[in-house]
Amino acid sequence: MVQSFEDFVSRLREIKQMGYVETHRAGNTGIGKTLEDLLGIEENNIPGPDAAGVELKSTRAHSNNLNTLFTKEPPRGQRKLWNQDLVRDLGYEDSKERQALKVTVRPNVPNNRGFYLTYDESSVAVSHEEWGDVATYPLDFLQETFEGKMPELVMVIADTKTVDGREHFWYNEAYHLDGFDGDDFLQLMRDGVITLDLRMHIKESGNIRNRGTAWRIMEESRLDEAFASRTPLLNDTEVENIEITSRPHNVHPNQDTFDDFE
């Protein structure tokens, strides 16, 4: 079990030199389970620091897995039309005969319900082709939310291959990630990599059921691009020069964040 961040990085560099390692578990979660075993980290499904005080995330190179960055409603003062009013006026009847609004929203091009994202240098708006902006997220509000969920992160990337039906991983990239980069967040959104999911319906009682408006990333291997600081760990970087902030992690175990935070 690694005891310090320096020990952790040293062990990651040793793991890189091992080359391809057979998965310790079949399926999507094998990449995280295998890395944790190699690092001597006890498996833990509760989000929180696990790499010598820093959150650990592993992903396959060029992965297009869909993951939730965070769920957050727009600020109350920035909602022109939201919750019950939004679903009643712009929703549809779902398969259970409920008025609902469950759609993915992307920049510039309206979806089949007329929603799309617009943006400038200081905000992102949920817009509708007939109603205009229905709600707005200030960029500093998104920054506060992002950094509250992922204050800092070590992201380990692995190449994969299959041998005799078993997946193998070569953990050959790792980065210490810190801070929020608003410009790059907007660029990922423009590229269609970051999207927004509306997930609401009206219950029989007339109350709204909102599962949380979710900011999601379509290619988790590009997650590092949303951080302001990106320090490679598997080159000749001197570990003592990496500033570890160890800020508190605010995710409740039952809160919707990464679908599989490995």
Secondary structure as GFF3:
##gff-version 3
##sequence-region A 1 262
A	DSSP	alpha_helix	5	17	.	.	.	ID=ss1
A	DSSP	beta_strand	21	22	.	.	.	ID=ss2
A	DSSP	alpha_helix	30	39	.	.	.	ID=ss3
A	DSSP	beta_strand	55	60	.	.	.	ID=ss4
A	DSSP	beta_strand	67	71	.	.	.	ID=ss5
A	DSSP	three_ten_helix	76	78	.	.	.	ID=ss6
A	DSSP	alpha_helix	83	90	.	.	.	ID=ss7
A	DSSP	beta_strand	92	93	.	.	.	ID=ss8
A	DSSP	beta_strand	99	105	.	.	.	ID=ss9
A	DSSP	beta_strand	115	120	.	.	.	ID=ss10
A	DSSP	beta_strand	123	128	.	.	.	ID=ss11
A	DSSP	beta_strand	132	138	.	.	.	ID=ss12
A	DSSP	alpha_helix	139	149	.	.	.	ID=ss13
A	DSSP	beta_strand	152	163	.	.	.	ID=ss14
A	DSSP	beta_strand	166	180	.	.	.	ID=ss15
A	DSSP	alpha_helix	182	190	.	.	.	ID=ss16
A	DSSP	beta_strand	194	202	.	.	.	ID=ss17
A	DSSP	beta_strand	208	210	.	.	.	ID=ss18
A	DSSP	beta_strand	214	217	.	.	.	ID=ss19
A	DSSP	three_ten_helix	220	226	.	.	.	ID=ss20
A	DSSP	beta_strand	227	232	.	.	.	ID=ss21
A	DSSP	three_ten_helix	239	241	.	.	.	ID=ss22
###
